[in-house]
Amino acid sequence: MTIRLYDTSARQIRDFVPLAAGCVSIYLCGATVQAAPHIGHIRSGLNFDIMRRWFAYRGYDVTFVRNVTDIDDKIIKKSAEQNRPWWSIAYENERAFNTGYDVLGCLPAGYEPRATGHVPEMIEMMRGLIERGHAYEAEGNVYFDVRSYDGYLQLSNQDLDDLRQPSGEGETGKRDPRDFAMWKAVKPGEPSWETPWGRGRPGWHLECSAMAHKYLGRAFDIHGGGIDLIFPHHENEIAQSKAFGDDFATYWLHNAWVTLSGEKMSKSLGNSVLVSEMVKKWRPIVLRYYLGTPHYRSMIEYSDDALREADSAFARIEGFVQRVIEKAGGVVEPSAEVPLAFAEAMDDDMGVPQALAIVHTTVRQGNSALAADDKEAAVARLAEVRAMLGVLGLDPLDEQWATGEGDRGEDLHGAVDTLVRLVLEQREAARSRKDWATADAIRDQLQQSGLVIEDSPSGPRWTLGPR
């Protein structure tokens, strides 16, 4: 039962060996809250939510930290464009991100620190780096001297002589253009905090180093984030933290993008698909299935057709679940353990696609048992399916999804169910008097309304059809 993970820093899959037996500590780079989240943003949260669930299933005590970057250049730019306080924009979008995580079934982070709440820790880290000769003050800015740290660029596998370090406005006084800003001198109209080197605000990279140190200590197991963060963000985090004296992360895991027309989904490209809009078109559990079931290191090309396929695939699972419950006459509890093949797939670098194939195979076996009127086998398969879906956060009988749409959603379902059953009673009356034309017309009208009618030994039942 050894979990194996692809470590970006090693460029290979490695056995996971925790720093503390039975425990796993994870730091995930969270949201920069300059705007509401699109599905590309939320994918990272979903991937690491599944990873965290699997560690918990394997018996680990999980410490999960996901930060909030609530001050940076993008937020300040939005503040100027919208003539709104920076903190108002940050808090509004932080809430939008949390709503997105919640609606798609992500477990709450153990700690979710904001950058602006950790300026004292940032000052302490800068002071230590300056004392050790790894950082310097210039014109109110504090820079990290990249040549002072021998391991710089090992994560991204670059050559320092070829490096073109991104640089922001006002970053003056650098000894080397490749040095990066840890602290930025105050500018008119911008937020600022007092430091021994003058007023200013933190650089993005320093924020995460300080918060990881605060909540996970000098060493922790896993640092995660999107592949776009490998350089410069994660590379600069490593330099700061290790030069400060921390061992920092043992494993580096990166999820791939959601793309649209072959390009990374981003607000700057104008091709964002906001979570708040997507959940109006698709059920949240279907959106989770779509975003969470490809391998975390594989790109997802967004399209309506792909979402329709996900909707249909998940509907097949839901249909099986409902049929067995009807057959069993009550809820079937999940089995204590997932099937061995599912566990092997998950242990192998979180192989969700292979694990999902086991889910669908088990569903097919369960449907065959139903067709053979083998209630015991069907119930056993459903128990396995629920256990597997629970790990993936996709169990349709879980309280998250049973109540996720609130009382209004439950009331609406009840009202629709009552109306459809009245129509089905009319169809059954037509069938009993052998008025097949009327019975077929009623069925066709229901199907045109987006409902699927299935005749079963216990009577007709309805489900929502694929979009």
N, C-alpha and C positions, 0 to 999 in steps of 0.2 A: 504493500500500500504506500509506496514511495511516490510522492507527487514530484513531477518533473516540469520545469518551466524554461521557456526560452529567455535567456539573459542577454539583453542587448549588449552589455559591456563585454561578455565573453563570446558573443556571436555564435552561441550554440545552446542546445537544451541541456540543462543541468539538473541533477537531483536536488530537491529542496531540503536543506538541512537548517532548521531554525536556530537562531542564536540561543534561545531558551527552549528547552524541551517542552513540547505540548503547546507552545505559544507562537503566534505569528503577528508581527507588527507591520502595518501597511500605511504608507503615506501616498496619497493620490493628489496630484495637482488638480485642483478644482477650478471653479469658474472665475474668469475675469468679468466682472458684472457691469459691463458698459452697455449691454443690450440684453433683451430676452433670449432664451436659449432656442437654438434650432436642434434638429434631431442629431446632427453631427456632434454637438456638445454633449448631449445626453448619452450618446453611445458609450463614451468612456465610463460614465457612472454605471451604466448597465453592465458592461463587461466586468468591471471590478466588483460589482454587486454579486454577480454569479461566482466569481472567484472566491470572494469572501464567504459565500454560502457553502461552497464546496469545502473550503478549509474547516468551516464549522461542522459540516457533516463528517469530516474525517477526524473530528474530535479536538481540533485546535481551539484554543482560547484566542479570539481575534481582537486585536486593537486596530481600529480603522480610523485614520485621520484624513479628512478631505478639506483643504483650505478654501478660503474665499479671498480673492484678490480684489479688494474694494478701493484701492487707490493705484492708479498708474496713468500713463500718458493718454491712453484711449478714453478713460473715464473723464479726465480733465478736458480733453478735446470735446467730448459730448456735452460737458457742462457749459462750455463756451458757446457751442452751436445752439443749444436749447435754452440758454440763459436760465439755467436751473442750478441749484447747489449740487456739487459733486456727490455729497453723501445721499442726497435724495435719489439721484439716478442709481447709485450703487445699491441702496437698500431696496428700491423697487425691483431691480433686476435680480438681486439675491433671492427675494421672495419668489420671483418667477422661476428661478432655477430650482428652488426647493419644491415648488408645486410640481414642476416637471419630473423631478426625481420621485416624488410621492405618487403621482398619478400613474407612473410606469412601474411602480412596485419595488423601488429601491429601498432597502433597509436604511434607517437613519444612520449617519456617521456617528462613531463614538465621540469624536471631537470634530468640530467644524469652525476652526479659528479664523477670525478676520485679520488681515494684515495690519490694519490701523490699530488693532488692540495690542500689538507686539513691538512697538517702537523701542521700548527699553531693551528688549532682547536683541534687537538689531544694533543698537548703540554698543552694547556689550560685545557683540561679535566684531564689529568694526574696530573697536578699541584693541581687542586682542590681535586682530590681523595687522593693524598698524604697528603694534609693539613687536610682532614677529617679523616685520619687514615684508609682508605680503600685500599691504595696502598703503595708500598715501592720500593726503588731503591736498586739493588744489582748487583755489578760488571758490571755496565753499562746497565743492564736490569731494566725494571720497571714491577713489578708484581701486580696483583690484589689479595688481601687477601680475599679468598672466605669465611672464617669464620667470617669476619667482616660484612657480609651482611646476615641478617636473612632469606631473601626470596630466597636465592640461591637454585636452582634445583626445584622450584615449577612448572615451565613450563614443564620440562621433567619428573617430578614426580619420582625423584630418591632420594636415601638416601646418604647423604654426606659421611658417614662412609664406604659405599660400592663403592665410586667413584674412578675411575681410569682416571684421567685427561690426555688427549693427551698432549705430551710434545715434543718440537722440539729440534734440535741439538743446543748446546750452551746455553741452558736455565739453567744457573748455579746460585747458591746463593738463591734458594727458601727457605722460611721458612717452607713451607708445600708443598709436591709434588703435591697437588691438586690445588695450586695457578696457575693462567694462565698469560702468558706474554702479556702485553700491548705494550711494546717497547723492541726491541731486540738489544743488543749491536752490534756494527760494527764488521764485520769479513773481512779478507783480500779479496779483489776483489768484494765485494758486495756493492751495492748502500747504501748511508747513508745520514742522515740529522743531523744538529746540534741541540742539546737540552740542557737544564740545567744539564742533567745527562750524557752527553757525546753523541758522534755521534752514530747513529744506524738507525733502520728502524721500521716502525709500525708493530704491531701485527694485524692479520686479524680482530679480534673482535672489537678492538678500532676504526678501520676505519669506520665501519658502525655506531657506536654510535656517533662519532663526526659528520659524514655527516647528519645523521637524525636530530641531534640537530641544525645543521647549517640551514637546509632547511625547517624543519617542527616545530622547536621550542621545548619547554620543554614537550609538549604533542601533540600527533596526534592520528588519529583514528585506522588505520590498518597497521600492519607489516606483510608482506608476504614472502614466500619462499618455497623451497622444504622441504619435511619431514626430509630429511637427515640433515637439518640445525638446527633442534630443539635443539640438543646437539652435540657439545658444543657451536656452534656459537650464536644461539639466546639466550640461557641461559646466556652466558657470556655478551652479549649485555645488557640484562636486568640488570644484576648485576652492570655493570659499570655505566649505565645511571641513574638508580634509586639511587645508592649510591652517584652519582654526584648531585642529587637533581631534576632530571627530573621525570615526571610522565610516560613518554615514551608512548608505544602503549597501546590502550584500548582493541584492538582485535588482536589475532594472528591467521593467516590463513596459512595453509600449503597444497601445492599440492603434489600428489603422483608421483611416478616415471613412466618412460617408461622402461619396462623390456624386456629382450631377453633371452629366455630359463629360465625364472624364476628369473634372476639376474638383478639387477639395471644396466641400460645402463651407462657405464663409460669408459673413455679412458684407465684406468688402467686394466680393464678386457679385453681390446682389442676387444670389441664388439660394438664399436661406429658406428652409422649411421649418417654420416655428412650431414648437411642440404644442403651444396653445391652440394653433389652427389644426394641426394634424389630429388631435384627439377629438375634434368636432367631426372629422371625416371617417376616422377609424377608431374602433374600440381600443382603449389603452392596452389591454392584454394582447391584442393582435399586433400593435405597434411594438410592444416588448418582444414578442416572438420574432418579428421582422428584424429588429436591431440587435437582439441578444443571441440569436441562434447561429449566425455565421461565426467562423473562428475569429477571435479577437484581433489576430494579426492579418486578417484578410480585408481588403477594401470591400465596401458595399456600394454598389451603383444604384442610386435612388431612381425608382420609377413607380408609377401607379400600378403597372402590370405586376411588378415584383410584390407590391403590397397586396394586390388581389390574390396572388398565389399564396402568400403567407396566410391571408384570411381563410382561404379554402383549406389549406393544410391544417390550420388550427381548428377549423370547424369539424374536420373529420375526427380529431381527437375529442372535441367536446361532444360530438354525437355519440361516440363510443361510451364516454363517461355517463351520459344521460341514459343510454339504453341499459347499461348494467345496473344503474341505480334503480331503474324501473323494475328490472328483472329481480334484483335482490330485495326490493321492497323497502329500501332505506339506504343511508349513506354508508359507503365502504371506506374504512379507514386506510391510510397509506401503510404499506408494509414497513417493517423496521429497517430493512436494508434495500438498497437499489440492486438490480441485477449486476452480476460480476462484469459483464461486457460494458455496461454503462460506466461503472466505476473505473475500469481500465481506460476507457476513452477520456474521462475527466482527469484522471491522474496524468495523462500524457499531454501536458501543456494545455490543460483546459480544452480538450477536444470536443467542444459542444456539438459540431455537426455530426461527428461519429456517435456521440451519445444520443443525439436526437433521432438518429436512424434506429437505435435500439428502442426508443419510445414508439416510433411508428410500427416497427416490427411487432412489438408487444400488443399494440392496438389491433393489428391485423389478426394476431393469434386470438385475441379476445373476441373479435367479431366472428371468427370461425367457431369459437366455443358457443357464442350466442346462437349462431345458425344451427349448431348441433344440439341446442337446448341443454348445454352443459353449464349449468348455473355455477357450479363450484369453480370450474376452470375460468369462467368469465370474471368472477369476483376476484380470483387470485391475480389475474392479469391486470384488473383495474387497480388493485392495491399496489402492484409494482409500478404502474403508470403514474399513479398519484405520488409515489415516493420520488420518482425521477422528475416529474414536473415540479415538485416542491423544491428540489435543489435548484432548478432553473428559474424559480419564481413564477411559474406558469400554471400552477394548479388552479383550474377554474372553480374548484370548490373551496379554495382558501378564503378566509375571511376578508383578505385584501381585495379580492375581486368580487366576492359576494356582496360587500357593502361599499366598494370603492366608488360607485356612482352616487352614493347617498340615498336618502329615503325617497327623493323624487324619482330616481331611476328605478327603484324597486316598485314604487307605486305605478309608474308608467308601464313596467313590464306586466304587473298584475292586471292593469286595465286592458292592455293589448291581449293578454292571455284570455281574459273573459270574453272579449269581442270575437276573437278567432274561434274560440270553442263554440260560441253561438252559431257561427257560420259553418263550422264542421258538423254540428248537430244537424243543420239543414242538409248538408251533403250526405250525411249518413241516412237521413230520412229519404232522400232521393234514391240512394242506393238500395234501401230496403224495399222500395216500391218499383225497383228495376228501371228507374228513370236515369239511365246512364248518361244521357246528354247533359242533363242539369248537373249531375254529380261531377262530370268532367269539367263543365264550365266553371263551377265553383272552385275546383282545384286550380284551374288555369288562372283564374282571377287572383287567387291567393298567391300563386307563384309570380305573377306579374307585379304584385305588391312587394316582392322581395322575400317571401316566405317559402320554405320547403316543407311540403306535406309528406309524411311517411306513414303508411299503413302498417300497423303492428298487431300482433295477437291481442294486445290489451287495448287496441283502438288507435285511431289516428293521433299523431302528434305533430307539432310544428316547431321549426327552428328558423332562425334568420339565415337566408342564403348568402353566398359570397357576393361582394359588391361588384 
